[in-house]
């Protein structure tokens, strides 16, 4: 099962055994750096549970990917697979996607109504709540009863980057599965299979991707907030303080955490080149990440991080 999913052998093994024994949990929390990989596994789980050719409790083969149910899930038109994300929320509240920063209670109430409706045409209903860390305490509490007593053949998957960002009340009512960073060799193989890049460039991207396909895609795509480029400008003192403060205004918390994670990996790889300097930078990055996980204001943390990097660069 899950043969199309790169890496994540432990997660795949746990889910495969549960599916084979027909002991699927009513709620999961997928924790890991890459939202892409978490989403891929959640969708594959929905395909396996609803496949009409390869019975999920009879085989380890997994979804056939060719029956009507599998094709509908692949095309995102299956009525029993629900994505509870900011795109759906923008649709529900008739708002702009870029303005959706937190999961609203209206979105959870919509999901609860869908949970209560009988299965349309599949065997299982699957709800995937993306960015689950974006729920405040009130919204999380409204979800508790649904997690405790979902209807039969209903699975709810909460997807988040950090376990610490999920309320303990939700964790205690779900099974948590941890997604590990992919190996550089796996990322490199994926890049070479999906993009036309020379191997040297592909290896550099794989090295900087922090084990995440999501990060690799951003690096390949030349994202406008290119993390590597920003770090180079900061450490080479090519940004004025006013530029730094302006830049930090436009970075979300999730982007900031991606920046910190990516630069932590980069500095760790270069640690031997200048240990004193790199250790100071690592300490600054780790301290900033701790502040984020304590929900300190994103702008304040980034201002202090960026200015701290500039100060360290000038002192070396």
C-alpha positions as CSV (number, residue, x, y, z in Angstrom):
1,X,0.0,0.0,0.0
2,X,1.0,3.7,-0.4
3,X,3.5,2.5,-3.1
4,X,3.3,6.0,-4.8
5,X,4.4,7.8,-1.6
6,X,8.0,8.7,-1.3
7,X,9.7,7.6,2.0
8,X,7.7,7.6,5.2
9,X,8.0,3.9,5.6
10,X,6.9,3.9,9.3
11,X,3.7,5.9,8.6
12,X,2.9,3.7,5.6
13,X,3.5,0.5,7.6
14,X,1.2,1.6,10.5
15,X,-1.6,2.7,8.2
16,X,-1.3,-0.5,6.1
17,X,-1.6,-2.8,9.1
18,X,-4.6,-0.9,10.4
19,X,-6.3,-1.0,7.0
20,X,-5.6,-4.7,6.6
21,X,-7.0,-5.4,10.0
22,X,-9.9,-3.0,9.5
23,X,-8.9,-1.1,12.6
24,X,-8.7,2.4,11.1
25,X,-8.6,5.2,13.7
26,X,-11.5,7.6,13.6
27,X,-9.1,10.6,13.8
28,X,-5.4,11.1,12.9
29,X,-3.0,13.9,13.4
30,X,-0.3,14.0,10.7
31,X,2.8,15.9,11.9
32,X,5.7,16.8,9.6
33,X,7.6,19.5,7.8
34,X,6.1,19.1,4.4
35,X,2.3,19.7,4.0
36,X,2.6,18.2,0.5
37,X,3.7,14.8,1.8
38,X,1.1,14.9,4.6
39,X,-1.6,15.7,2.1
40,X,-0.5,13.0,-0.4
41,X,-0.7,10.3,2.3
42,X,-4.1,11.5,3.5
43,X,-5.5,11.5,-0.1
44,X,-4.0,8.0,-0.7
45,X,-5.7,6.8,2.5
46,X,-9.0,8.0,1.1
47,X,-8.3,6.3,-2.2
48,X,-7.5,3.0,-0.5
49,X,-10.6,3.1,1.7
50,X,-12.9,3.8,-1.2
51,X,-11.3,1.8,-4.0
52,X,-14.0,-0.5,-5.6
53,X,-11.5,-3.0,-7.1
54,X,-8.8,-3.6,-4.5
55,X,-10.8,-4.3,-1.3
56,X,-8.9,-2.4,1.4
57,X,-9.3,-5.3,4.0
58,X,-8.3,-8.0,1.6
59,X,-5.0,-7.0,0.1
60,X,-1.8,-5.0,0.7
61,X,-1.9,-3.8,-2.9
62,X,-3.6,-0.5,-2.1
63,X,-5.8,1.7,-4.4
64,X,-6.1,0.6,-8.0
65,X,-6.1,4.2,-9.3
66,X,-8.3,3.2,-12.2
67,X,-11.8,2.6,-10.7
68,X,-14.4,5.3,-10.8
69,X,-13.8,6.1,-7.1
70,X,-10.1,6.4,-7.4
71,X,-10.4,8.6,-10.5
72,X,-12.8,10.9,-8.8
73,X,-10.5,11.3,-5.8
74,X,-7.6,12.0,-8.1
75,X,-9.6,14.7,-9.8
76,X,-10.8,16.0,-6.5
77,X,-14.5,15.5,-7.3
78,X,-15.4,12.6,-5.0
79,X,-18.4,13.6,-2.8
80,X,-17.0,11.7,0.3
81,X,-13.6,13.3,0.3
82,X,-13.6,16.8,1.9
83,X,-10.8,19.3,2.1
84,X,-11.2,21.6,5.0
85,X,-8.7,24.3,4.2
86,X,-8.3,28.0,3.5
87,X,-9.6,27.6,0.0
88,X,-12.8,26.1,1.3
89,X,-13.0,28.7,4.0
90,X,-12.7,31.5,1.5
91,X,-15.5,30.0,-0.5
92,X,-17.7,29.6,2.6
93,X,-17.2,33.2,3.8
94,X,-17.1,34.8,0.4
95,X,-13.7,36.2,1.1
96,X,-10.3,36.4,-0.5
97,X,-8.0,33.4,-0.1
98,X,-5.0,35.6,0.9
99,X,-7.0,37.0,3.9
100,X,-7.5,33.5,5.4
101,X,-5.0,33.3,8.2
102,X,-6.9,31.3,10.8
103,X,-9.4,28.4,10.7
104,X,-12.8,29.9,11.6
105,X,-15.5,28.3,13.7
106,X,-17.9,28.7,10.7
107,X,-15.6,26.4,8.7
108,X,-15.6,23.7,11.5
109,X,-19.4,24.0,11.8
110,X,-19.7,23.4,8.0
111,X,-17.5,20.3,8.3
112,X,-19.6,19.0,11.2
113,X,-22.7,19.3,9.1
114,X,-21.0,17.3,6.4
115,X,-19.8,14.7,8.9
116,X,-23.4,14.2,10.0
117,X,-24.7,13.6,6.4
118,X,-24.7,9.9,5.3
119,X,-22.1,8.6,2.9
120,X,-22.9,9.6,-0.7
121,X,-21.4,6.9,-2.8
122,X,-18.2,5.6,-1.3
123,X,-17.4,3.2,1.6
124,X,-15.8,5.9,3.8
125,X,-16.0,9.6,4.3
126,X,-12.6,11.3,4.8
127,X,-12.1,14.9,6.0
128,X,-8.6,16.5,5.7
129,X,-8.1,19.6,7.9
130,X,-5.1,21.4,6.5
131,X,-3.2,23.9,8.6
132,X,-4.7,22.4,11.8
133,X,-2.3,24.5,13.8
134,X,-4.3,27.6,12.7
135,X,-7.1,26.9,15.1
136,X,-7.6,28.9,18.3
137,X,-8.8,27.3,21.5
138,X,-12.5,28.1,20.8
139,X,-12.4,26.5,17.3
140,X,-10.5,23.5,18.6
141,X,-13.0,23.0,21.4
142,X,-15.8,23.0,18.9
143,X,-14.2,20.1,17.1
144,X,-13.9,17.9,20.2
145,X,-17.2,16.2,20.2
146,X,-16.8,15.3,16.5
147,X,-13.5,13.7,17.1
148,X,-14.9,11.8,20.1
149,X,-18.0,10.4,18.4
150,X,-17.7,10.5,14.6
151,X,-20.2,8.5,12.5
152,X,-19.2,5.0,11.4
153,X,-16.8,4.8,8.5
154,X,-15.6,8.4,8.9
155,X,-12.0,9.4,9.2
156,X,-10.8,12.9,10.1
157,X,-7.2,13.8,9.4
158,X,-5.7,16.9,11.0
159,X,-2.5,18.0,9.2
160,X,0.1,20.3,10.9
161,X,3.8,21.0,10.9
162,X,4.4,20.9,14.7
163,X,2.8,18.8,17.4
164,X,3.2,21.6,19.9
165,X,0.9,23.8,17.9
166,X,-2.1,21.3,18.3
167,X,-4.1,21.6,21.5
168,X,-3.6,18.6,23.8
169,X,-7.4,18.0,23.9
170,X,-7.3,17.2,20.2
171,X,-4.1,15.1,20.5
172,X,-5.7,12.9,23.2
173,X,-8.6,12.1,20.9
174,X,-6.5,11.2,17.8
175,X,-3.7,9.0,16.7
176,X,-0.6,11.0,16.0
177,X,1.7,9.9,13.1
178,X,5.1,11.7,12.6
179,X,6.4,12.3,9.1
180,X,10.2,12.2,8.9
181,X,12.3,14.4,6.6
182,X,13.1,12.6,3.3
183,X,16.7,11.6,2.7
184,X,18.7,13.9,0.3
185,X,19.0,10.9,-2.1
186,X,15.2,10.6,-2.2
187,X,14.7,14.3,-2.8
188,X,17.4,14.2,-5.5
189,X,15.7,11.2,-7.2
190,X,12.3,13.0,-7.1
191,X,13.8,16.2,-8.6
192,X,15.6,14.4,-11.4
193,X,12.4,12.5,-12.2
194,X,10.1,15.5,-12.3
195,X,12.3,18.4,-13.5
196,X,14.8,19.1,-16.2
197,X,17.7,20.3,-14.1
198,X,21.4,19.5,-14.2
199,X,22.5,17.2,-11.5
200,X,24.7,19.7,-9.7
201,X,21.8,22.1,-9.3
202,X,19.5,19.3,-8.3
203,X,21.9,18.2,-5.6
204,X,22.2,21.7,-4.2
205,X,18.4,22.0,-4.0
206,X,18.1,18.6,-2.4
207,X,20.7,19.6,0.2
208,X,18.8,22.9,1.0
209,X,15.3,21.3,1.0
210,X,15.5,20.0,4.6
211,X,14.0,16.7,3.5
212,X,10.9,18.3,2.1
213,X,9.4,18.1,-1.4
214,X,7.5,21.3,-0.6
215,X,10.8,23.2,0.1
216,X,12.4,21.7,-3.0
217,X,9.5,22.9,-5.2
218,X,9.9,26.4,-3.8
219,X,13.6,26.4,-4.4
220,X,13.1,25.1,-7.9
221,X,10.3,27.6,-8.7
222,X,12.4,30.6,-7.6
223,X,9.9,31.6,-5.0
224,X,9.8,35.4,-4.6
225,X,10.7,34.9,-0.9
226,X,13.6,32.7,-1.7
227,X,15.0,31.7,1.7
228,X,18.5,31.1,0.5
229,X,18.7,34.4,-1.2
230,X,17.4,36.3,1.8
231,X,19.9,34.6,4.1
232,X,22.8,35.6,1.8
233,X,21.7,39.2,1.7
234,X,21.4,39.3,5.5
235,X,24.8,37.7,6.2
236,X,26.6,39.8,3.5
237,X,25.0,43.0,5.0
238,X,23.3,43.8,1.7
239,X,20.1,44.9,3.3
240,X,19.5,48.2,5.2
241,X,17.7,48.0,8.5
242,X,14.7,49.7,7.0
243,X,14.7,46.9,4.3
244,X,14.9,44.2,6.9
245,X,12.0,45.7,8.9
246,X,9.9,46.1,5.7
247,X,10.6,42.5,4.6
248,X,9.5,41.0,7.9
249,X,6.1,42.6,7.6
250,X,5.3,40.4,4.6
251,X,6.3,37.0,5.9
252,X,3.7,34.7,7.5
253,X,4.4,32.6,10.6
254,X,4.5,29.4,8.5
255,X,6.9,31.0,6.0
256,X,9.1,32.2,8.9
257,X,9.3,28.7,10.3
258,X,10.2,27.4,6.9
259,X,12.9,30.0,6.7
260,X,14.3,29.1,10.1
261,X,14.2,25.3,9.4
262,X,15.9,25.7,6.0
263,X,18.7,28.0,7.3
264,X,19.2,25.7,10.3
265,X,19.9,22.8,7.9
266,X,22.1,25.0,5.7
267,X,24.3,26.2,8.6
268,X,24.5,22.8,10.1
269,X,25.9,21.5,6.8
270,X,28.4,24.4,6.8
271,X,29.3,24.2,10.5
272,X,32.9,23.2,10.0
273,X,33.7,26.2,7.8
274,X,33.4,28.8,10.5
275,X,32.2,27.1,13.8
276,X,32.1,30.2,16.0
277,X,30.0,32.2,13.6
278,X,27.7,29.4,12.6
279,X,27.1,28.3,16.2
280,X,26.0,31.9,17.1
281,X,23.6,31.9,14.1
282,X,22.2,28.5,15.1
283,X,21.6,29.7,18.6
284,X,19.7,32.7,17.2
285,X,17.6,30.6,14.9
286,X,16.8,28.1,17.6
287,X,15.8,30.8,20.0
288,X,13.5,32.4,17.4
289,X,11.9,29.1,16.6
290,X,11.2,28.6,20.3
291,X,9.5,32.0,20.4
292,X,7.3,31.1,17.5
293,X,6.2,27.9,19.1
294,X,5.2,30.0,22.2
295,X,3.0,32.1,19.8
296,X,5.0,35.3,20.2
297,X,4.1,37.9,17.5
298,X,5.6,36.9,14.1
299,X,6.7,40.4,13.2
300,X,8.5,40.9,16.6
301,X,10.3,37.6,16.3
302,X,11.4,38.2,12.7
303,X,12.5,41.8,13.4
304,X,14.7,40.6,16.2
305,X,16.0,37.6,14.2
306,X,16.9,39.6,11.1
307,X,18.5,42.4,13.1
308,X,20.4,39.9,15.2
309,X,21.8,38.2,12.0
310,X,22.9,41.6,10.7
311,X,24.6,42.4,14.0
312,X,26.4,39.1,14.1
313,X,27.5,39.6,10.5
314,X,29.0,43.0,11.3
315,X,30.8,41.7,14.4
316,X,32.6,38.9,12.6
